[in-house]
């Protein structure tokens, strides 16, 4: 299927018919047929690890410049809410990815969580060590379709978080890929979602808030996002976290 998952190479399926009933093969050469699935998909993840998409569409991209996971000390929590804006599609596909962290499955898929968020829903994402005693999928409190884990190896991890829409052009002009309901055009862009999060210190019972650049609370990101910036800088400049008050 045409999606945003790159297969890396063409895939083939060979089908061979044998022992026909009430039928015969006209020639021996038509017993076998090979189907080829051509890899023409656009890779959702960058080819170079730890780099943001080189996209000029700010409606596709949101970043948080800091995330942290330390065994028996801290983890990172991210919340995403679809507030059912009139101009938002009722379903928006989203990928949350950690950058510069070593995950249990240390590839693009292991560093990310992909899901569809419906109007009125909130999804929560936990970036946590794989051996955390309570933050795991065996705990009934986290066993639902709106909770997602990105598991890191059991060591101190520091990095960034990037959110990318599955739609490659969520802000195309009306009549192209947007959907019109009545007189209102609907878009599946990050500017229609609300994102928040915190790095929570389990030792002290406190934490500090994460800032997300590019969601509906900060949707003024413009120009090219510099692919050479490991922090996913805006207009070629690294985006640095600003001081946030501690939360209890």
N, C-alpha and C positions, 0 to 999 in steps of 0.2 A: 504494500500500500504506500501511497505517497504521503509521507509524514516527515517529521523532523529528526528521525533516527537514521543515521548514516550506517549502511551495512558494510562499508569499507570496500566491498567488491561485489561483482555480479554473483547471484546465486542461481544454481541450476537444479532442476528436478527431472530425473529420468524415469519415464514410465514404460514398462515392458508388458505387453499382453502375451499370455500363454494359455495353452489348452482350451481353445475356444469350444463352446457348445452350440451346435446348430449353426456354425459359421466356419468360414475358412479364411486363411490369410491369402490374399491375392499374390503377394510376394513376401519373401522373408524380410525385406528391408523395411516394411511398414509395421513390424511388430513393436518397434521402439520409437519413442518420441522424447525429445529433450525440451523442456520449458526453461527459459532463461528469465530471471527477474533482474532487470538492469538497475544498478545502484545509481539513481538520479536524485536521491534525496539530499536536502541541505542539512548539514551537520548542525544540530542545535548547540553542541559544545565546541569551544574553540580548539583548533588543532594544537595549540601550545598551552600546556598546563599552566593554570594560574593567570590567564589573561582574559579580560572581558571581551565580549563580542565587539567587533569593530562596526558598530551600528550608529546611524544618525537618528534613529527613531527612538526618541526618549520615552515614548509610550510603551516600549518593549522592556525597558531595563530599569531596575531599582537596585541600589547597593547599600550595604551597611559596612563601613570601613573597619569594623573590629568585631571579632568573635573569639571566644575562649572556652577551652575545655581542659580542666586539670583534675586528675584522678583524686577522688575523695575530697575535692575542694570546690569545684565549680562546673557549671554547664551553661549552655546557651539555649534560650527559649525564643521562638519566633511565632507570632500570631498573624494570621491573614484573615481579614474580614471582607466579605462582599456586601456592601451596604444597600444594595438594590437601587442604585441611582437610575433615574429614568433613561439616562444615556448609556447604560451598561448592559451588555448581553447578560442573559440569565445564567449562562455558564461561561467561565473563563478558564482556559488551561494555563497552568503555571508550573515552572520549575524553580525550586529553591536549591542553590548549590553553594557549598563551602569551598573557599579557595585557600590554598597553601596549608591545608590540614591533611594529615595522613589518616585515611579512613580504613575501616576493616576490609572492605572491598575497595582497593585503592585505584579506581578508575573513574571515568566520568559518571557512570551509573551509580557507583558506590558513594560518590561525593554529593549526590543530588537526590531530591525527592520530587517526583512529578505527580500532579494531581489536578483534578478539575474541581473548581469551587463554584457552588451554585449561589444564586441570589439569596441573601439572608443568612448564609452560612459563615462560620468561623472555623478555620483549620489551624491546628497548632503543630509546630515542628520543634523537635528537641534534638540538639546536637550534643551528644553525650558519649562518654566512654562505653565501650562494648560490655564491660563487666560491671556496670553500675548495678547495685543490688535491687533498686526499686524502679528506676527509669528503664523499663524494658517491656517488650510486647507480651510477657507472661503476666504482667500486672493488669488486673481487670480494669483499672482506672484508665489505661491507655489502649485498650483493645476496642477501638472503633475506627471507622473509615475516615474520620476527620483528624486523626492523630498520626503523625509520621515521625520516624526516627532516621537520623543520619548518624551512624555509629563510627566513632574514631577508635584507633588503637589506644591501649592503656598507657598513655604518656601525655605530657603537657602539650597542648595544641593551641596555636594562635593563628588567626587568619581573618578572612573577610567573608561576607555573605553576599551572594548575588541572586536576584530574582529575575527571571526572563519569561516572557509570555511564550506559549507554544505557537501562537499566531505570529507569522513572520512580518506581517504588515497590519497591525491592529488599528492604525490611524490613517488608512487610505481614505481618500475623499469619498463622500457619500455616493452610493450607487456602484461601488466597486466591490469591496469586501464587507462593508458595513451592512447591517440589517435594519430596515426601516419598519417600525411598528407604528401605525397611524401616521402622525407627522414627525415622529422622533426617530432619529438614527441611533442605532445601538452599536457600541464598540467594545472589543474585548482587550482593552489596554490596561496597563498597570495604574494609570491615572484614575481608574474606576475602583481600585481596591485600596483598602487601608491596611498598612503593615506596621507592626510594632514589635518590640522584643526587649529582652534584658539578658545580661550576663549575671547569673545568680550564684552567689557565694554560699555554699552549704555550710561552711565552717562558721561564718559570722551571721548567717540568716539575713543578709542584706545583698544588694546588687546595684547595678547601674544600668540605666536605660540605653538601648541601642537607637541610633538615628538611621532612618532609611531615606535615601535620596532618590526620588523618582516616583513615589507612589502618590495617591490622591492628596496626602497631607503636604507633599513637597514635589509638585508636578511641574516645576519650572526648569527642569534639566533640559538643556538645549545644545545644539551643535553636535559634532562628532564626539563619541566616547573613545578616548585614546586606548587602542589595544595594547600599547606598550606600557601601560600603567598597571602594576599588579593590584592597585587599589581601585581600578576602574574609574580613573579620574574623569572629571567633567571638563570638556573643552581643553583637554590635554594637561590638566592640573590634577594632582592627587587630592582626593577628598579625605580630609582628616576629621576624626571625631571631635566634637566639641564637648566641653565638660557638661555632665548631666548630674542632677542631684541623686543621691542614694535613695533607694526605695526599701521599705521594710516589708 
